[in-house]
Amino acid sequence: MRNNVILAIMAVTAIGLSACKEKSTTTATDANGTTTQSTVSRDLDQHGDGRVTGTVETQTTVDPPGMMNKTTTEETKTEVK
C-alpha cells in the first residue's frame, strides 16, 4: 500500500513539472574581419504549484583578426513568477 502512495506522488510530481528549452546561435563577421558568435539558451520550467522559472543564458565570443585575442563573456538571468 505504501508503495502505491509513493508511486502516485511521484506521478503527480512528474506531471506537474514541464519544461521548454530553446537554444540559438548566430555568427557574424564584420568588414574588419572580427567574428562575433552569440549563443542564447532559454529555459522555462512550470512547477506544479503554478510558479514559472525562466532562465536565459547568453554567451558572446568576439574574435578579432590575429592570434590569442579572443574574448568570451557569459551572462545568466533567472526569474521566478
ChimeraX commands (.cxc) that place a marker at each C-alpha (Angstrom):
marker #1 position 0.00,0.00,0.00 radius 0.5
marker #1 position 2.80,2.39,0.91 radius 0.5
marker #1 position 4.50,1.79,-2.47 radius 0.5
marker #1 position 1.28,2.73,-4.31 radius 0.5
marker #1 position 1.08,6.03,-2.43 radius 0.5
marker #1 position 4.71,6.81,-3.23 radius 0.5
marker #1 position 4.17,5.96,-6.91 radius 0.5
marker #1 position 1.09,8.19,-7.03 radius 0.5
marker #1 position 3.02,11.11,-5.51 radius 0.5
marker #1 position 5.87,10.61,-7.99 radius 0.5
marker #1 position 3.42,10.55,-10.92 radius 0.5
marker #1 position 1.71,13.78,-9.82 radius 0.5
marker #1 position 5.11,15.45,-9.37 radius 0.5
marker #1 position 6.28,14.36,-12.83 radius 0.5
marker #1 position 3.08,15.57,-14.48 radius 0.5
marker #1 position 3.18,18.87,-12.58 radius 0.5
marker #1 position 6.59,19.80,-13.94 radius 0.5
marker #1 position 7.01,20.80,-17.54 radius 0.5
marker #1 position 9.95,22.36,-19.33 radius 0.5
marker #1 position 10.63,24.20,-22.53 radius 0.5
marker #1 position 14.20,24.62,-23.75 radius 0.5
marker #1 position 15.42,26.60,-26.74 radius 0.5
marker #1 position 18.93,27.36,-27.95 radius 0.5
marker #1 position 20.03,29.59,-30.82 radius 0.5
marker #1 position 23.45,30.58,-32.18 radius 0.5
marker #1 position 24.30,33.41,-34.54 radius 0.5
marker #1 position 27.66,34.18,-36.13 radius 0.5
marker #1 position 28.66,37.34,-37.99 radius 0.5
marker #1 position 31.89,38.75,-39.41 radius 0.5
marker #1 position 32.31,42.49,-39.94 radius 0.5
marker #1 position 34.33,44.31,-42.63 radius 0.5
marker #1 position 37.44,44.34,-40.40 radius 0.5
marker #1 position 37.40,40.54,-40.07 radius 0.5
marker #1 position 36.14,40.41,-36.48 radius 0.5
marker #1 position 33.92,37.39,-35.91 radius 0.5
marker #1 position 31.20,37.57,-33.27 radius 0.5
marker #1 position 29.32,34.47,-32.16 radius 0.5
marker #1 position 26.36,34.68,-29.77 radius 0.5
marker #1 position 24.60,31.72,-28.20 radius 0.5
marker #1 position 21.37,32.24,-26.28 radius 0.5
marker #1 position 19.75,29.44,-24.27 radius 0.5
marker #1 position 16.23,29.88,-22.90 radius 0.5
marker #1 position 14.74,27.51,-20.35 radius 0.5
marker #1 position 11.21,27.74,-18.93 radius 0.5
marker #1 position 10.08,25.45,-16.13 radius 0.5
marker #1 position 6.48,25.37,-14.92 radius 0.5
marker #1 position 6.07,23.88,-11.47 radius 0.5
marker #1 position 3.06,22.02,-10.15 radius 0.5
marker #1 position 2.14,24.90,-7.85 radius 0.5
marker #1 position 1.82,27.34,-10.77 radius 0.5
marker #1 position 5.19,29.04,-10.44 radius 0.5
marker #1 position 7.22,29.57,-13.60 radius 0.5
marker #1 position 11.01,29.81,-13.58 radius 0.5
marker #1 position 12.68,31.36,-16.61 radius 0.5
marker #1 position 16.42,31.25,-17.21 radius 0.5
marker #1 position 18.28,32.95,-20.05 radius 0.5
marker #1 position 21.98,32.19,-20.59 radius 0.5
marker #1 position 23.94,34.32,-23.06 radius 0.5
marker #1 position 27.47,33.58,-24.26 radius 0.5
marker #1 position 29.17,36.01,-26.64 radius 0.5
marker #1 position 32.56,35.41,-28.22 radius 0.5
marker #1 position 34.40,38.17,-30.10 radius 0.5
marker #1 position 37.40,37.07,-32.18 radius 0.5
marker #1 position 39.29,39.90,-33.92 radius 0.5
marker #1 position 41.92,39.04,-36.55 radius 0.5
marker #1 position 45.20,37.86,-35.06 radius 0.5
marker #1 position 46.14,35.24,-32.53 radius 0.5
marker #1 position 45.35,34.94,-28.81 radius 0.5
marker #1 position 42.90,37.87,-28.64 radius 0.5
marker #1 position 39.52,36.11,-28.48 radius 0.5
marker #1 position 37.25,37.18,-25.59 radius 0.5
marker #1 position 34.16,35.42,-24.25 radius 0.5
marker #1 position 31.53,36.83,-21.93 radius 0.5
marker #1 position 28.77,34.86,-20.22 radius 0.5
marker #1 position 25.62,36.10,-18.50 radius 0.5
marker #1 position 22.81,34.22,-16.76 radius 0.5
marker #1 position 19.49,35.70,-15.66 radius 0.5
marker #1 position 16.82,33.79,-13.74 radius 0.5
marker #1 position 13.34,34.99,-12.84 radius 0.5
marker #1 position 10.59,33.24,-10.89 radius 0.5
marker #1 position 6.95,34.25,-11.21 radius 0.5
marker link #1:1,2 radius 0.2
marker link #1:2,3 radius 0.2
marker link #1:3,4 radius 0.2
marker link #1:4,5 radius 0.2
marker link #1:5,6 radius 0.2
marker link #1:6,7 radius 0.2
marker link #1:7,8 radius 0.2
marker link #1:8,9 radius 0.2
marker link #1:9,10 radius 0.2
marker link #1:10,11 radius 0.2
marker link #1:11,12 radius 0.2
marker link #1:12,13 radius 0.2
marker link #1:13,14 radius 0.2
marker link #1:14,15 radius 0.2
marker link #1:15,16 radius 0.2
marker link #1:16,17 radius 0.2
marker link #1:17,18 radius 0.2
marker link #1:18,19 radius 0.2
marker link #1:19,20 radius 0.2
marker link #1:20,21 radius 0.2
marker link #1:21,22 radius 0.2
marker link #1:22,23 radius 0.2
marker link #1:23,24 radius 0.2
marker link #1:24,25 radius 0.2
marker link #1:25,26 radius 0.2
marker link #1:26,27 radius 0.2
marker link #1:27,28 radius 0.2
marker link #1:28,29 radius 0.2
marker link #1:29,30 radius 0.2
marker link #1:30,31 radius 0.2
marker link #1:31,32 radius 0.2
marker link #1:32,33 radius 0.2
marker link #1:33,34 radius 0.2
marker link #1:34,35 radius 0.2
marker link #1:35,36 radius 0.2
marker link #1:36,37 radius 0.2
marker link #1:37,38 radius 0.2
marker link #1:38,39 radius 0.2
marker link #1:39,40 radius 0.2
marker link #1:40,41 radius 0.2
marker link #1:41,42 radius 0.2
marker link #1:42,43 radius 0.2
marker link #1:43,44 radius 0.2
marker link #1:44,45 radius 0.2
marker link #1:45,46 radius 0.2
marker link #1:46,47 radius 0.2
marker link #1:47,48 radius 0.2
marker link #1:48,49 radius 0.2
marker link #1:49,50 radius 0.2
marker link #1:50,51 radius 0.2
marker link #1:51,52 radius 0.2
marker link #1:52,53 radius 0.2
marker link #1:53,54 radius 0.2
marker link #1:54,55 radius 0.2
marker link #1:55,56 radius 0.2
marker link #1:56,57 radius 0.2
marker link #1:57,58 radius 0.2
marker link #1:58,59 radius 0.2
marker link #1:59,60 radius 0.2
marker link #1:60,61 radius 0.2
marker link #1:61,62 radius 0.2
marker link #1:62,63 radius 0.2
marker link #1:63,64 radius 0.2
marker link #1:64,65 radius 0.2
marker link #1:65,66 radius 0.2
marker link #1:66,67 radius 0.2
marker link #1:67,68 radius 0.2
marker link #1:68,69 radius 0.2
marker link #1:69,70 radius 0.2
marker link #1:70,71 radius 0.2
marker link #1:71,72 radius 0.2
marker link #1:72,73 radius 0.2
marker link #1:73,74 radius 0.2
marker link #1:74,75 radius 0.2
marker link #1:75,76 radius 0.2
marker link #1:76,77 radius 0.2
marker link #1:77,78 radius 0.2
marker link #1:78,79 radius 0.2
marker link #1:79,80 radius 0.2
marker link #1:80,81 radius 0.2
view
